[in-house]
Amino acid sequence: MSPVAASPILDLVDSDERRLLRDSVARIGADFGHSYFTRVVAEDRSPDELWRTLGEHGFIGSAIAAEYGGGGAGLLDLAIVEEELSAAGLPLLKLLVSPGVVAAIVEGHADAEQKQRWLPPLAAGEGRFSLAVTEPDAGSNTHRITTRARRRDGGFVLTGTKTYSSGLEDSEWVLVLASSGEPDASGRAPLSLFVVEADHPKLARSRIPTALRAPEHTFTLMFDELELGPERLVGQEGEALRGLFDGLNAERIMSAALCVGVGRYALAKAAAYAGERQVWGQPIGAHQGVSHPLAEAHVQLEAARLMMMKAATLYDAGAPAGEAANIAKLLAADAGLRALDQAIQAHGGNGLADEYGLADLFFIVRLQRIAPVSREMVLNYVAQHSLGLPRSY
């Protein structure tokens, strides 16, 4: 994150540079199209051609500093990339995690040598990261994780299990959160972040079958006495939460951008269909029973989009962004899902047909109401931090 700006300014009208960014990403999205997304999912492979194209144009590294090969523009530009891709029917979860969450943590908290090692490949789209935070028995209570990093011979030994870690199939590295000391009186143990090779022989993986139709796969990871040198520790030992929350705020903003983009994609398809589909001699879009739900979905999506832009603007200014990022994520997940659902409804039975390219996106948007943080935990945060109500958990 950059130093705090004296007065962060939310631009309601895109600058020429941002308009060019949107147009350029939208053109790439149109060239590939939603049919590409469905094809790589059906072929059970990574969207390498799209990722490579984004990397060659410098879009993956939009939020990474120029000294590491990135665009140096900030998270809002990366969120625009995610939004425009999603608006073309190409939502990429990897864009949230690798150049979003992990790059934010590494750039903000790693040492100079680590930044030079990992950020240039990240910016170029040639090095990809997965994130391993969630555990089977910890849920949202990060302090209860049981994956341990024990000191040994000047380095660490990593043991434990992570679950719902996505995108490992094409990642070179995994950023892992682990307990690195004894719990205090409250039961909270110090936490640290480590980088592990995705193909390390002491890292076993098991794919989790899900209803999600996306190029990214989801895994349970098992670390079996995996030895790490001290250079794999990111940030200060036992001080991972600050870096983690910088990354997770970025993830919430990127999640909001994905939902806004998919919502735009769905409403565009619904409006076109409702304007052309004839029943009883007139387009179905002439009926308020069809048009009003779509119009209301658009209104809610615009509000979520504005909140996402506010959160990204605060984040890029180095200002406190936790509240805005959480609110943006909640609003966008709800609005994106409603837009998609109403688009499916407007299509009638066709809304569930693969050729109309809507229903296959349901679970990737529905996921955003659960992850990276559940809707309920967002409301807990707002109740406590925004309204000053007693902590409920």
C-alpha positions in Angstrom: 0.0 0.0 0.0 1.2 3.5 -0.8 1.5 6.2 1.9 -1.7 7.8 3.0 -2.8 10.6 0.7 -3.9 13.9 2.3 -7.3 13.7 0.5 -8.1 10.6 -1.5 -10.2 11.5 -4.5 -12.8 9.2 -6.0 -13.0 9.9 -9.8 -16.6 9.4 -10.9 -15.6 9.9 -14.5 -12.8 7.7 -15.9 -9.6 9.5 -17.0 -8.4 9.0 -20.5 -5.9 6.5 -19.2 -8.6 4.5 -17.4 -11.0 4.7 -20.3 -8.2 3.3 -22.5 -7.6 0.5 -19.9 -11.3 -0.4 -19.9 -11.5 -0.4 -23.6 -8.3 -2.4 -24.1 -9.3 -5.1 -21.6 -12.9 -5.2 -23.0 -11.5 -5.8 -26.5 -9.4 -8.7 -25.2 -12.4 -10.1 -23.4 -14.5 -9.8 -26.6 -11.8 -11.6 -28.6 -11.8 -14.6 -26.3 -15.5 -14.4 -25.2 -17.5 -16.5 -22.8 -17.2 -19.5 -25.2 -13.5 -19.6 -24.4 -14.3 -19.7 -20.7 -16.7 -22.6 -21.1 -14.3 -24.4 -23.3 -11.3 -24.4 -20.9 -13.7 -25.4 -18.1 -15.0 -28.3 -20.2 -11.4 -29.3 -21.1 -10.4 -29.1 -17.4 -7.4 -26.8 -18.1 -6.1 -23.4 -17.3 -6.9 -20.3 -19.4 -3.2 -20.0 -20.3 -3.8 -18.2 -23.6 -5.9 -15.5 -21.9 -3.5 -15.2 -19.0 -0.5 -14.9 -21.4 -2.3 -12.2 -23.4 -3.1 -10.2 -20.3 0.5 -10.5 -19.1 1.9 -9.4 -22.5 -0.2 -6.2 -22.3 0.9 -5.5 -18.7 -2.6 -5.9 -17.3 -1.8 -8.6 -14.7 0.8 -6.3 -13.0 -1.4 -3.2 -13.0 -1.2 -2.9 -9.2 2.5 -3.8 -8.8 5.1 -1.0 -8.6 6.9 -0.1 -11.8 10.3 -0.9 -10.3 9.2 -4.6 -10.3 7.9 -4.5 -13.8 4.3 -3.6 -12.9 2.1 -0.8 -14.0 2.4 1.1 -10.7 -1.2 2.3 -11.0 -2.8 0.7 -8.0 -5.5 -1.8 -7.1 -8.3 0.2 -8.8 -6.7 -0.5 -12.1 -6.4 -4.2 -11.4 -10.1 -4.2 -10.2 -11.0 -2.6 -13.6 -9.2 -5.4 -15.4 -11.2 -8.0 -13.4 -14.4 -6.1 -13.9 -14.0 -5.8 -17.6 -13.0 -9.4 -18.1 -16.0 -10.5 -16.0 -18.2 -8.2 -18.0 -17.1 -10.2 -21.1 -18.0 -13.5 -19.4 -14.4 -14.3 -18.3 -14.3 -14.1 -14.5 -10.8 -15.1 -13.3 -10.5 -16.1 -9.6 -6.7 -16.3 -10.1 -6.6 -12.6 -10.7 -8.0 -12.0 -7.2 -5.4 -14.2 -5.5 -2.1 -14.0 -7.4 -1.6 -10.3 -8.5 -4.3 -9.2 -6.0 -3.9 -10.7 -2.6 -0.4 -12.2 -2.8 1.2 -9.3 -4.6 -0.2 -6.8 -2.1 1.3 -8.8 0.8 4.7 -9.3 -0.8 5.0 -5.7 -2.0 3.9 -4.3 1.4 5.7 -6.7 3.8 8.4 -8.8 2.1 12.1 -7.8 2.2 13.9 -6.3 -0.8 15.4 -9.6 -2.0 12.0 -11.4 -1.8 10.3 -8.6 -3.7 12.9 -8.8 -6.5 12.4 -12.6 -6.6 8.6 -12.8 -6.7 7.1 -9.6 -7.9 8.6 -9.3 -11.5 7.3 -12.8 -12.5 4.0 -11.9 -10.8 3.7 -8.7 -12.8 4.6 -10.4 -16.1 2.0 -13.2 -15.5 4.8 -15.8 -15.6 4.8 -16.6 -11.9 1.5 -17.5 -10.2 0.7 -17.9 -6.5 -2.0 -19.7 -4.6 -3.1 -18.9 -1.1 -3.4 -21.3 1.8 -5.2 -19.8 4.8 -8.4 -21.7 5.5 -8.4 -24.9 7.6 -11.1 -27.5 8.1 -11.7 -26.8 11.8 -10.9 -23.1 12.0 -13.3 -21.5 9.6 -13.3 -17.7 9.9 -11.4 -17.9 13.2 -7.9 -17.5 11.9 -6.4 -17.6 15.4 -7.5 -21.2 15.7 -5.4 -22.6 12.8 -3.4 -25.7 13.7 -0.8 -25.6 10.8 2.5 -25.1 12.6 5.8 -23.7 11.6 8.4 -24.9 14.1 12.0 -23.5 14.3 14.7 -26.0 13.3 18.3 -25.4 12.3 17.8 -21.7 11.6 14.8 -22.4 9.4 11.3 -23.8 9.8 9.4 -27.0 9.5 5.8 -26.7 8.3 3.2 -29.3 9.3 -0.6 -29.2 9.0 -3.6 -29.2 6.6 -5.3 -26.4 4.6 -8.5 -26.6 2.7 -10.3 -24.7 -0.1 -7.0 -23.5 -1.6 -7.7 -22.6 -5.2 -5.6 -22.5 -8.4 -2.8 -24.8 -7.3 -2.9 -26.7 -10.6 -1.0 -23.9 -12.4 0.8 -22.1 -9.6 4.5 -22.1 -9.0 4.2 -20.9 -5.4 1.8 -21.1 -2.4 1.6 -18.4 0.3 0.9 -20.2 3.5 -0.4 -18.9 6.9 0.9 -20.9 9.9 1.1 -20.7 13.6 4.6 -20.0 14.6 4.6 -20.0 18.4 2.7 -20.8 21.6 -0.8 -19.3 22.2 -1.2 -16.5 24.7 -3.7 -16.4 27.6 -6.5 -15.7 25.2 -5.7 -18.8 23.1 -4.2 -16.7 20.2 -1.0 -17.9 18.7 1.5 -15.7 16.7 1.0 -16.2 13.0 3.5 -16.0 10.2 3.5 -16.2 6.4 5.7 -18.5 4.3 6.2 -19.2 0.6 6.3 -22.8 -0.5 6.9 -24.4 -3.9 3.6 -25.7 -5.3 5.3 -28.9 -6.4 7.3 -29.5 -3.2 7.5 -33.3 -2.5 6.4 -32.7 1.1 3.2 -30.9 -0.1 0.4 -33.3 -0.9 -2.8 -32.1 -2.6 -6.3 -33.6 -2.9 -8.8 -32.0 -5.3 -12.2 -31.1 -3.8 -15.1 -31.8 -6.1 -17.4 -28.8 -6.2 -20.3 -27.4 -8.2 -18.2 -24.5 -9.3 -17.7 -24.2 -13.1 -14.4 -22.3 -13.3 -10.9 -22.9 -14.7 -9.5 -22.8 -11.1 -9.7 -26.0 -9.1 -10.0 -26.3 -5.3 -7.7 -28.4 -3.1 -7.0 -29.7 0.4 -3.3 -29.3 1.1 -1.2 -31.4 3.5 2.2 -30.3 4.7 4.3 -33.2 6.0 7.4 -31.9 7.9 8.1 -29.6 5.0 11.5 -27.8 5.6 11.8 -24.1 4.8 14.8 -21.8 4.9 14.5 -18.5 6.7 14.3 -16.7 3.4 10.8 -18.2 2.9 9.4 -16.2 5.9 7.5 -13.1 4.5 7.5 -10.2 6.9 8.2 -10.4 10.6 7.8 -13.8 12.4 4.6 -13.8 14.4 3.3 -10.5 12.8 1.4 -11.9 9.8 -2.0 -10.4 10.5 -1.2 -6.9 9.3 0.1 -8.2 6.0 -2.7 -10.7 5.7 -5.4 -8.0 6.2 -3.8 -5.8 3.6 -4.1 -8.7 1.2 -7.6 -9.7 2.3 -8.9 -6.2 1.8 -7.5 -6.3 -1.7 -9.3 -9.6 -2.2 -12.6 -8.2 -1.0 -12.3 -5.4 -3.5 -11.3 -7.7 -6.3 -14.2 -10.0 -5.4 -16.6 -7.0 -5.7 -15.1 -6.2 -9.1 -15.7 -9.8 -10.3 -19.4 -9.7 -9.1 -20.0 -6.3 -10.7 -18.5 -7.5 -14.0 -20.6 -10.7 -14.1 -23.7 -8.6 -13.2 -23.0 -6.3 -16.1 -22.5 -9.3 -18.4 -25.8 -10.8 -17.3 -27.8 -7.7 -17.6 -26.5 -6.9 -21.0 -27.5 -10.3 -22.2 -30.9 -10.0 -20.5 -31.6 -6.6 -22.0 -30.7 -7.8 -25.5 -32.9 -10.9 -25.2 -35.8 -9.0 -23.6 -35.7 -6.4 -26.4 -35.8 -9.1 -29.1 -37.9 -11.9 -27.7 -41.4 -11.6 -29.0 -44.5 -12.9 -27.1 -48.0 -11.9 -28.1 -46.7 -9.5 -30.7 -44.3 -7.4 -28.6 -40.9 -7.8 -26.9 -41.1 -9.2 -23.4 -39.0 -6.3 -22.3 -42.1 -4.1 -22.8 -43.7 -5.8 -19.8 -42.9 -4.3 -16.4 -42.8 -7.7 -14.9 -39.7 -8.3 -16.9 -38.2 -4.8 -17.2 -38.6 -3.7 -13.6 -36.6 -6.5 -12.0 -33.8 -6.0 -14.5 -33.9 -2.2 -13.9 -33.8 -2.7 -10.1 -30.8 -5.1 -10.5 -29.0 -2.5 -12.5 -29.6 0.1 -9.8 -28.2 -2.2 -7.1 -25.3 -3.1 -9.3 -24.4 0.6 -9.9 -24.4 1.2 -6.1 -22.1 -1.7 -5.5 -19.8 -0.6 -8.3 -19.5 2.9 -6.7 -18.7 1.3 -3.3 -16.1 -0.9 -5.0 -14.4 2.1 -6.6 -14.5 4.0 -3.2 -12.8 1.0 -1.4 -10.1 0.7 -4.1 -9.5 4.5 -4.0 -9.0 4.4 -0.2 -6.8 1.3 -0.5 -4.6 2.9 -3.1 -4.3 6.1 -1.0 -3.1 4.0 2.0 -6.1 5.1 3.9 -8.1 2.7 6.1 -10.1 0.6 3.7 -11.4 -2.2 5.8 -15.0 -0.9 6.2 -15.3 0.1 2.6 -13.8 -3.1 1.3 -16.2 -5.3 3.4 -19.2 -3.3 2.4 -18.3 -3.3 -1.3 -17.8 -7.1 -1.2 -21.2 -7.6 0.5 -23.1 -5.2 -1.8 -21.5 -6.5 -5.0 -22.0 -10.2 -4.2 -25.7 -9.6 -3.5 -26.1 -7.3 -6.5 -24.2 -9.5 -8.9 -26.1 -12.6 -7.9 -29.4 -10.8 -8.2 -28.5 -9.5 -11.6 -27.5 -12.9 -12.8 -30.6 -14.5 -11.3 -32.9 -12.0 -13.0 -31.1 -12.4 -16.3 -31.7 -16.2 -16.1 -35.4 -15.5 -15.2 -35.8 -13.2 -18.1 -34.6 -15.9 -20.5 -37.1 -18.4 -19.1 -36.0 -22.0 -19.8 -33.3 -20.7 -22.1 -31.6 -19.2 -19.0 -30.5 -22.7 -18.0 -29.3 -23.7 -21.5 -25.5 -23.7 -21.9 -25.7 -21.9 -25.2 -27.0 -18.7 -23.5 -24.0 -18.5 -21.2 -25.6 -17.6 -18.0 -26.3 -20.5 -15.6 -22.7 -21.7 -15.7 -21.7 -18.5 -13.9 -24.1 -18.9 -11.0 -21.7 -20.7 -8.6 -18.7 -18.4 -9.2 -20.9 -15.4 -8.1 -22.7 -17.4 -5.4 -19.2 -18.3 -4.0 -18.5 -14.6 -3.4 -21.3 -14.5 -0.7 -19.2 -17.1 1.2 -15.6 -16.2 0.3 -13.2 -14.6 0.9 -15.3 -13.7 3.9 -18.9 -14.7 4.6 -21.8 -12.2 4.4 -22.4 -12.8 8.1 -18.8 -12.0 9.1 -19.0 -8.8 7.1 -22.1 -7.8 9.0 -20.3 -8.6 12.3 -17.5 -6.3 11.2 -19.8 -3.5 10.3 -21.8 -3.9 13.5 -18.7 -3.7 15.6 -16.4 -1.3 13.8 -18.9 1.0 12.1 -21.7 1.1 14.6 -19.7 0.5 17.8 -21.9 -2.5 18.9 -20.5 -5.1 21.2 -18.4 -7.9 19.6 -20.6 -10.9 18.9 -17.9 -13.5 18.4 
